[in-house]
Amino acid sequence: QVQLVESGGGLVQAGGSLRLSCAASGETFSTYRMSWFRQAPGKDREWVARITWSSGITAYADSVKGRFTISRDNAKNTVYLQMISLKPEDTAVYYCASRPSIASSSYDYWGQGTQVTVSS
């Protein structure tokens, strides 16, 4: 019912910046929250940031506070992740995920992921 497509990943040097995009299509009117997750090789998937759709209220993992900003464009059904002051430890595949309603206890829809590589 909901399709998510990430874009914007790439290779950057430490201290650089990237902006990731997640375009949502399908039945998105009831979306409650959207989040960014990341997974580095050999590590568990890590929650990075979330935004509550109706209010715009955001939250962040401690590891990215002050460096990453999540935002939304309601007209485009698109979520962004602006990343600055990137570090090698930010290297991971970044995934967009959607929690479809307030009654949902999990993120039911996921994108395919986009690779972010930060070189030192």
Rosetta constraint file for C-alpha pairs under 8 A:
AtomPair CA 1 CA 26 HARMONIC 5.47 0.50
AtomPair CA 1 CA 27 HARMONIC 5.50 0.50
AtomPair CA 2 CA 24 HARMONIC 6.71 0.50
AtomPair CA 2 CA 25 HARMONIC 5.70 0.50
AtomPair CA 2 CA 26 HARMONIC 4.69 0.50
AtomPair CA 2 CA 27 HARMONIC 5.60 0.50
AtomPair CA 2 CA 28 HARMONIC 6.34 0.50
AtomPair CA 2 CA 109 HARMONIC 6.57 0.50
AtomPair CA 3 CA 24 HARMONIC 5.62 0.50
AtomPair CA 3 CA 25 HARMONIC 5.24 0.50
AtomPair CA 3 CA 26 HARMONIC 6.22 0.50
AtomPair CA 3 CA 109 HARMONIC 7.08 0.50
AtomPair CA 3 CA 110 HARMONIC 7.56 0.50
AtomPair CA 3 CA 111 HARMONIC 7.15 0.50
AtomPair CA 4 CA 22 HARMONIC 6.28 0.50
AtomPair CA 4 CA 23 HARMONIC 5.64 0.50
AtomPair CA 4 CA 24 HARMONIC 4.67 0.50
AtomPair CA 4 CA 25 HARMONIC 6.67 0.50
AtomPair CA 4 CA 96 HARMONIC 7.00 0.50
AtomPair CA 4 CA 97 HARMONIC 7.50 0.50
AtomPair CA 4 CA 109 HARMONIC 7.28 0.50
AtomPair CA 4 CA 110 HARMONIC 6.18 0.50
AtomPair CA 4 CA 111 HARMONIC 4.62 0.50
AtomPair CA 4 CA 112 HARMONIC 7.69 0.50
AtomPair CA 5 CA 21 HARMONIC 7.99 0.50
AtomPair CA 5 CA 22 HARMONIC 5.39 0.50
AtomPair CA 5 CA 23 HARMONIC 5.30 0.50
AtomPair CA 5 CA 24 HARMONIC 6.72 0.50
AtomPair CA 5 CA 96 HARMONIC 7.76 0.50
AtomPair CA 5 CA 111 HARMONIC 5.20 0.50
AtomPair CA 5 CA 112 HARMONIC 6.60 0.50
AtomPair CA 5 CA 113 HARMONIC 7.78 0.50
AtomPair CA 6 CA 20 HARMONIC 6.98 0.50
AtomPair CA 6 CA 21 HARMONIC 5.49 0.50
AtomPair CA 6 CA 22 HARMONIC 4.37 0.50
AtomPair CA 6 CA 23 HARMONIC 6.57 0.50
AtomPair CA 6 CA 95 HARMONIC 7.13 0.50
AtomPair CA 6 CA 96 HARMONIC 6.65 0.50
AtomPair CA 6 CA 111 HARMONIC 6.22 0.50
AtomPair CA 6 CA 112 HARMONIC 6.91 0.50
AtomPair CA 6 CA 113 HARMONIC 6.02 0.50
AtomPair CA 6 CA 114 HARMONIC 6.05 0.50
AtomPair CA 7 CA 20 HARMONIC 5.77 0.50
AtomPair CA 7 CA 21 HARMONIC 5.25 0.50
AtomPair CA 7 CA 22 HARMONIC 6.55 0.50
AtomPair CA 7 CA 114 HARMONIC 6.07 0.50
AtomPair CA 8 CA 18 HARMONIC 7.10 0.50
AtomPair CA 8 CA 19 HARMONIC 6.02 0.50
AtomPair CA 8 CA 20 HARMONIC 4.54 0.50
AtomPair CA 8 CA 21 HARMONIC 6.13 0.50
AtomPair CA 8 CA 114 HARMONIC 7.21 0.50
AtomPair CA 9 CA 18 HARMONIC 7.12 0.50
AtomPair CA 9 CA 19 HARMONIC 7.64 0.50
AtomPair CA 9 CA 20 HARMONIC 6.26 0.50
AtomPair CA 9 CA 114 HARMONIC 5.33 0.50
AtomPair CA 9 CA 115 HARMONIC 5.22 0.50
AtomPair CA 9 CA 116 HARMONIC 4.96 0.50
AtomPair CA 9 CA 117 HARMONIC 7.97 0.50
AtomPair CA 10 CA 18 HARMONIC 7.94 0.50
AtomPair CA 10 CA 115 HARMONIC 6.17 0.50
AtomPair CA 10 CA 116 HARMONIC 5.11 0.50
AtomPair CA 10 CA 117 HARMONIC 6.19 0.50
AtomPair CA 11 CA 116 HARMONIC 6.18 0.50
AtomPair CA 11 CA 117 HARMONIC 4.76 0.50
AtomPair CA 11 CA 118 HARMONIC 5.93 0.50
AtomPair CA 11 CA 119 HARMONIC 7.40 0.50
AtomPair CA 12 CA 16 HARMONIC 6.03 0.50
AtomPair CA 12 CA 17 HARMONIC 7.27 0.50
AtomPair CA 12 CA 18 HARMONIC 7.91 0.50
AtomPair CA 12 CA 116 HARMONIC 7.96 0.50
AtomPair CA 12 CA 117 HARMONIC 6.36 0.50
AtomPair CA 12 CA 118 HARMONIC 5.03 0.50
AtomPair CA 12 CA 119 HARMONIC 6.29 0.50
AtomPair CA 13 CA 86 HARMONIC 7.71 0.50
AtomPair CA 13 CA 118 HARMONIC 5.35 0.50
AtomPair CA 13 CA 119 HARMONIC 4.75 0.50
AtomPair CA 13 CA 120 HARMONIC 6.10 0.50
AtomPair CA 14 CA 85 HARMONIC 7.00 0.50
AtomPair CA 14 CA 86 HARMONIC 5.38 0.50
AtomPair CA 14 CA 87 HARMONIC 5.08 0.50
AtomPair CA 14 CA 88 HARMONIC 6.31 0.50
AtomPair CA 14 CA 118 HARMONIC 5.72 0.50
AtomPair CA 14 CA 119 HARMONIC 5.69 0.50
AtomPair CA 14 CA 120 HARMONIC 5.33 0.50
AtomPair CA 15 CA 84 HARMONIC 7.02 0.50
AtomPair CA 15 CA 85 HARMONIC 4.19 0.50
AtomPair CA 15 CA 86 HARMONIC 4.89 0.50
AtomPair CA 15 CA 87 HARMONIC 6.43 0.50
AtomPair CA 16 CA 84 HARMONIC 6.12 0.50
AtomPair CA 16 CA 85 HARMONIC 5.52 0.50
AtomPair CA 16 CA 86 HARMONIC 5.50 0.50
AtomPair CA 17 CA 82 HARMONIC 7.61 0.50
AtomPair CA 17 CA 83 HARMONIC 5.37 0.50
AtomPair CA 17 CA 84 HARMONIC 4.31 0.50
AtomPair CA 17 CA 85 HARMONIC 6.20 0.50
AtomPair CA 17 CA 86 HARMONIC 6.10 0.50
AtomPair CA 18 CA 82 HARMONIC 6.19 0.50
AtomPair CA 18 CA 83 HARMONIC 5.27 0.50
AtomPair CA 18 CA 84 HARMONIC 6.72 0.50
AtomPair CA 19 CA 80 HARMONIC 6.75 0.50
AtomPair CA 19 CA 81 HARMONIC 5.56 0.50
AtomPair CA 19 CA 82 HARMONIC 4.38 0.50
AtomPair CA 19 CA 83 HARMONIC 5.94 0.50
AtomPair CA 20 CA 80 HARMONIC 5.49 0.50
AtomPair CA 20 CA 81 HARMONIC 4.98 0.50
AtomPair CA 20 CA 82 HARMONIC 6.43 0.50
AtomPair CA 20 CA 83 HARMONIC 7.97 0.50
AtomPair CA 21 CA 78 HARMONIC 6.82 0.50
AtomPair CA 21 CA 79 HARMONIC 5.88 0.50
AtomPair CA 21 CA 80 HARMONIC 4.56 0.50
AtomPair CA 21 CA 81 HARMONIC 6.55 0.50
AtomPair CA 22 CA 78 HARMONIC 5.45 0.50
AtomPair CA 22 CA 79 HARMONIC 5.10 0.50
AtomPair CA 22 CA 80 HARMONIC 6.22 0.50
AtomPair CA 22 CA 96 HARMONIC 6.26 0.50
AtomPair CA 22 CA 111 HARMONIC 7.95 0.50
AtomPair CA 23 CA 76 HARMONIC 7.55 0.50
AtomPair CA 23 CA 77 HARMONIC 6.22 0.50
AtomPair CA 23 CA 78 HARMONIC 4.51 0.50
AtomPair CA 23 CA 79 HARMONIC 6.68 0.50
AtomPair CA 24 CA 28 HARMONIC 7.16 0.50
AtomPair CA 24 CA 77 HARMONIC 5.51 0.50
AtomPair CA 24 CA 78 HARMONIC 5.96 0.50
AtomPair CA 25 CA 77 HARMONIC 7.28 0.50
AtomPair CA 28 CA 77 HARMONIC 7.72 0.50
AtomPair CA 28 CA 100 HARMONIC 7.56 0.50
AtomPair CA 30 CA 100 HARMONIC 6.13 0.50
AtomPair CA 30 CA 101 HARMONIC 5.78 0.50
AtomPair CA 31 CA 53 HARMONIC 6.73 0.50
AtomPair CA 31 CA 98 HARMONIC 7.02 0.50
AtomPair CA 31 CA 99 HARMONIC 6.31 0.50
AtomPair CA 31 CA 100 HARMONIC 4.30 0.50
AtomPair CA 31 CA 101 HARMONIC 5.30 0.50
AtomPair CA 32 CA 52 HARMONIC 5.98 0.50
AtomPair CA 32 CA 53 HARMONIC 5.60 0.50
AtomPair CA 32 CA 54 HARMONIC 7.24 0.50
AtomPair CA 32 CA 98 HARMONIC 7.79 0.50
AtomPair CA 32 CA 99 HARMONIC 5.79 0.50
AtomPair CA 32 CA 100 HARMONIC 5.50 0.50
AtomPair CA 32 CA 101 HARMONIC 4.61 0.50
AtomPair CA 32 CA 102 HARMONIC 5.59 0.50
AtomPair CA 33 CA 50 HARMONIC 6.84 0.50
AtomPair CA 33 CA 51 HARMONIC 5.67 0.50
AtomPair CA 33 CA 52 HARMONIC 4.38 0.50
AtomPair CA 33 CA 53 HARMONIC 5.42 0.50
AtomPair CA 33 CA 98 HARMONIC 6.08 0.50
AtomPair CA 33 CA 99 HARMONIC 5.14 0.50
AtomPair CA 33 CA 100 HARMONIC 7.01 0.50
AtomPair CA 33 CA 101 HARMONIC 7.53 0.50
AtomPair CA 34 CA 50 HARMONIC 5.63 0.50
AtomPair CA 34 CA 51 HARMONIC 5.56 0.50
AtomPair CA 34 CA 52 HARMONIC 6.64 0.50
AtomPair CA 34 CA 53 HARMONIC 7.15 0.50
AtomPair CA 34 CA 79 HARMONIC 7.71 0.50
AtomPair CA 34 CA 96 HARMONIC 7.26 0.50
AtomPair CA 34 CA 97 HARMONIC 5.66 0.50
AtomPair CA 34 CA 98 HARMONIC 4.48 0.50
AtomPair CA 34 CA 99 HARMONIC 6.00 0.50
AtomPair CA 35 CA 47 HARMONIC 7.55 0.50
AtomPair CA 35 CA 48 HARMONIC 7.30 0.50
AtomPair CA 35 CA 49 HARMONIC 5.48 0.50
AtomPair CA 35 CA 50 HARMONIC 4.03 0.50
AtomPair CA 35 CA 51 HARMONIC 6.35 0.50
AtomPair CA 35 CA 96 HARMONIC 5.91 0.50
AtomPair CA 35 CA 97 HARMONIC 5.32 0.50
AtomPair CA 35 CA 98 HARMONIC 6.51 0.50
AtomPair CA 36 CA 47 HARMONIC 6.45 0.50
AtomPair CA 36 CA 48 HARMONIC 5.44 0.50
AtomPair CA 36 CA 49 HARMONIC 5.31 0.50
AtomPair CA 36 CA 50 HARMONIC 6.37 0.50
AtomPair CA 36 CA 81 HARMONIC 7.69 0.50
AtomPair CA 36 CA 94 HARMONIC 6.82 0.50
AtomPair CA 36 CA 95 HARMONIC 5.65 0.50
AtomPair CA 36 CA 96 HARMONIC 4.73 0.50
AtomPair CA 36 CA 97 HARMONIC 6.30 0.50
AtomPair CA 37 CA 45 HARMONIC 6.76 0.50
AtomPair CA 37 CA 46 HARMONIC 5.51 0.50
AtomPair CA 37 CA 47 HARMONIC 4.40 0.50
AtomPair CA 37 CA 48 HARMONIC 5.07 0.50
AtomPair CA 37 CA 49 HARMONIC 7.16 0.50
AtomPair CA 37 CA 94 HARMONIC 5.73 0.50
AtomPair CA 37 CA 95 HARMONIC 5.10 0.50
AtomPair CA 37 CA 96 HARMONIC 6.42 0.50
AtomPair CA 37 CA 97 HARMONIC 7.52 0.50
AtomPair CA 38 CA 45 HARMONIC 5.70 0.50
AtomPair CA 38 CA 46 HARMONIC 5.29 0.50
AtomPair CA 38 CA 47 HARMONIC 6.53 0.50
AtomPair CA 38 CA 48 HARMONIC 6.77 0.50
AtomPair CA 38 CA 92 HARMONIC 5.81 0.50
AtomPair CA 38 CA 93 HARMONIC 5.44 0.50
AtomPair CA 38 CA 94 HARMONIC 4.27 0.50
AtomPair CA 38 CA 95 HARMONIC 5.87 0.50
AtomPair CA 39 CA 43 HARMONIC 6.41 0.50
AtomPair CA 39 CA 44 HARMONIC 6.17 0.50
AtomPair CA 39 CA 45 HARMONIC 4.45 0.50
AtomPair CA 39 CA 46 HARMONIC 6.08 0.50
AtomPair CA 39 CA 92 HARMONIC 5.17 0.50
AtomPair CA 39 CA 93 HARMONIC 5.36 0.50
AtomPair CA 39 CA 94 HARMONIC 6.64 0.50
AtomPair CA 40 CA 44 HARMONIC 7.37 0.50
AtomPair CA 40 CA 45 HARMONIC 7.43 0.50
AtomPair CA 40 CA 91 HARMONIC 6.47 0.50
AtomPair CA 40 CA 92 HARMONIC 4.23 0.50
AtomPair CA 40 CA 93 HARMONIC 6.38 0.50
AtomPair CA 41 CA 92 HARMONIC 7.19 0.50
AtomPair CA 47 CA 61 HARMONIC 6.80 0.50
AtomPair CA 48 CA 60 HARMONIC 5.90 0.50
AtomPair CA 48 CA 61 HARMONIC 5.15 0.50
AtomPair CA 48 CA 64 HARMONIC 7.11 0.50
AtomPair CA 49 CA 58 HARMONIC 7.25 0.50
AtomPair CA 49 CA 59 HARMONIC 5.62 0.50
AtomPair CA 49 CA 60 HARMONIC 4.37 0.50
AtomPair CA 49 CA 61 HARMONIC 6.19 0.50
AtomPair CA 49 CA 70 HARMONIC 6.64 0.50
AtomPair CA 50 CA 58 HARMONIC 5.58 0.50
AtomPair CA 50 CA 59 HARMONIC 5.43 0.50
AtomPair CA 50 CA 60 HARMONIC 6.66 0.50
AtomPair CA 50 CA 70 HARMONIC 6.97 0.50
AtomPair CA 51 CA 56 HARMONIC 5.86 0.50
AtomPair CA 51 CA 57 HARMONIC 5.64 0.50
AtomPair CA 51 CA 58 HARMONIC 4.46 0.50
AtomPair CA 51 CA 59 HARMONIC 6.73 0.50
AtomPair CA 51 CA 70 HARMONIC 6.80 0.50
AtomPair CA 51 CA 71 HARMONIC 7.10 0.50
AtomPair CA 51 CA 72 HARMONIC 7.90 0.50
AtomPair CA 52 CA 56 HARMONIC 5.28 0.50
AtomPair CA 52 CA 57 HARMONIC 5.43 0.50
AtomPair CA 52 CA 58 HARMONIC 6.55 0.50
AtomPair CA 53 CA 57 HARMONIC 7.80 0.50
AtomPair CA 53 CA 72 HARMONIC 7.77 0.50
AtomPair CA 56 CA 71 HARMONIC 7.63 0.50
AtomPair CA 56 CA 72 HARMONIC 7.65 0.50
AtomPair CA 58 CA 70 HARMONIC 7.09 0.50
AtomPair CA 60 CA 64 HARMONIC 6.70 0.50
AtomPair CA 60 CA 65 HARMONIC 5.89 0.50
AtomPair CA 61 CA 65 HARMONIC 6.31 0.50
AtomPair CA 64 CA 68 HARMONIC 5.65 0.50
AtomPair CA 67 CA 83 HARMONIC 6.03 0.50
AtomPair CA 67 CA 84 HARMONIC 5.30 0.50
AtomPair CA 67 CA 85 HARMONIC 6.26 0.50
AtomPair CA 67 CA 86 HARMONIC 7.76 0.50
AtomPair CA 68 CA 81 HARMONIC 6.65 0.50
AtomPair CA 68 CA 82 HARMONIC 5.52 0.50
AtomPair CA 68 CA 83 HARMONIC 4.51 0.50
AtomPair CA 68 CA 84 HARMONIC 6.30 0.50
AtomPair CA 69 CA 80 HARMONIC 7.95 0.50
AtomPair CA 69 CA 81 HARMONIC 5.63 0.50
AtomPair CA 69 CA 82 HARMONIC 5.05 0.50
AtomPair CA 69 CA 83 HARMONIC 6.63 0.50
AtomPair CA 70 CA 79 HARMONIC 7.14 0.50
AtomPair CA 70 CA 80 HARMONIC 5.59 0.50
AtomPair CA 70 CA 81 HARMONIC 4.62 0.50
AtomPair CA 70 CA 82 HARMONIC 6.42 0.50
AtomPair CA 71 CA 79 HARMONIC 5.75 0.50
AtomPair CA 71 CA 80 HARMONIC 5.26 0.50
AtomPair CA 71 CA 81 HARMONIC 6.67 0.50
AtomPair CA 72 CA 77 HARMONIC 7.38 0.50
AtomPair CA 72 CA 78 HARMONIC 5.75 0.50
AtomPair CA 72 CA 79 HARMONIC 4.38 0.50
AtomPair CA 72 CA 80 HARMONIC 6.11 0.50
AtomPair CA 73 CA 77 HARMONIC 5.91 0.50
AtomPair CA 73 CA 78 HARMONIC 5.33 0.50
AtomPair CA 73 CA 79 HARMONIC 6.44 0.50
AtomPair CA 74 CA 78 HARMONIC 6.83 0.50
AtomPair CA 86 CA 90 HARMONIC 6.51 0.50
AtomPair CA 86 CA 118 HARMONIC 6.78 0.50
AtomPair CA 87 CA 91 HARMONIC 7.61 0.50
AtomPair CA 87 CA 118 HARMONIC 6.17 0.50
AtomPair CA 87 CA 119 HARMONIC 7.83 0.50
AtomPair CA 87 CA 120 HARMONIC 7.73 0.50
AtomPair CA 88 CA 117 HARMONIC 7.36 0.50
AtomPair CA 88 CA 118 HARMONIC 4.71 0.50
AtomPair CA 88 CA 119 HARMONIC 5.72 0.50
AtomPair CA 88 CA 120 HARMONIC 6.18 0.50
AtomPair CA 89 CA 118 HARMONIC 7.61 0.50
AtomPair CA 90 CA 116 HARMONIC 7.57 0.50
AtomPair CA 90 CA 117 HARMONIC 7.47 0.50
AtomPair CA 90 CA 118 HARMONIC 6.74 0.50
AtomPair CA 91 CA 115 HARMONIC 7.82 0.50
AtomPair CA 91 CA 116 HARMONIC 5.40 0.50
AtomPair CA 91 CA 117 HARMONIC 4.59 0.50
AtomPair CA 91 CA 118 HARMONIC 5.48 0.50
AtomPair CA 92 CA 115 HARMONIC 6.12 0.50
AtomPair CA 92 CA 116 HARMONIC 5.55 0.50
AtomPair CA 92 CA 117 HARMONIC 6.63 0.50
AtomPair CA 93 CA 113 HARMONIC 5.85 0.50
AtomPair CA 93 CA 114 HARMONIC 5.43 0.50
AtomPair CA 93 CA 115 HARMONIC 4.40 0.50
AtomPair CA 93 CA 116 HARMONIC 6.03 0.50
AtomPair CA 94 CA 113 HARMONIC 5.29 0.50
AtomPair CA 94 CA 114 HARMONIC 5.31 0.50
AtomPair CA 94 CA 115 HARMONIC 6.24 0.50
AtomPair CA 94 CA 116 HARMONIC 7.01 0.50
AtomPair CA 95 CA 110 HARMONIC 6.89 0.50
AtomPair CA 95 CA 111 HARMONIC 5.88 0.50
AtomPair CA 95 CA 112 HARMONIC 6.75 0.50
AtomPair CA 95 CA 113 HARMONIC 4.47 0.50
AtomPair CA 95 CA 114 HARMONIC 6.68 0.50
AtomPair CA 96 CA 110 HARMONIC 5.84 0.50
AtomPair CA 96 CA 111 HARMONIC 5.42 0.50
AtomPair CA 96 CA 113 HARMONIC 7.07 0.50
AtomPair CA 97 CA 107 HARMONIC 5.93 0.50
AtomPair CA 97 CA 108 HARMONIC 7.37 0.50
AtomPair CA 97 CA 109 HARMONIC 5.52 0.50
AtomPair CA 97 CA 110 HARMONIC 4.46 0.50
AtomPair CA 97 CA 111 HARMONIC 6.48 0.50
AtomPair CA 98 CA 107 HARMONIC 5.18 0.50
AtomPair CA 98 CA 108 HARMONIC 6.22 0.50
AtomPair CA 98 CA 109 HARMONIC 5.18 0.50
AtomPair CA 98 CA 110 HARMONIC 6.61 0.50
AtomPair CA 99 CA 104 HARMONIC 6.47 0.50
AtomPair CA 99 CA 105 HARMONIC 7.65 0.50
AtomPair CA 99 CA 106 HARMONIC 6.05 0.50
AtomPair CA 99 CA 107 HARMONIC 4.24 0.50
AtomPair CA 99 CA 108 HARMONIC 5.89 0.50
AtomPair CA 99 CA 109 HARMONIC 7.12 0.50
AtomPair CA 100 CA 104 HARMONIC 6.47 0.50
AtomPair CA 100 CA 107 HARMONIC 7.17 0.50
AtomPair CA 100 CA 108 HARMONIC 6.84 0.50
AtomPair CA 100 CA 109 HARMONIC 7.85 0.50
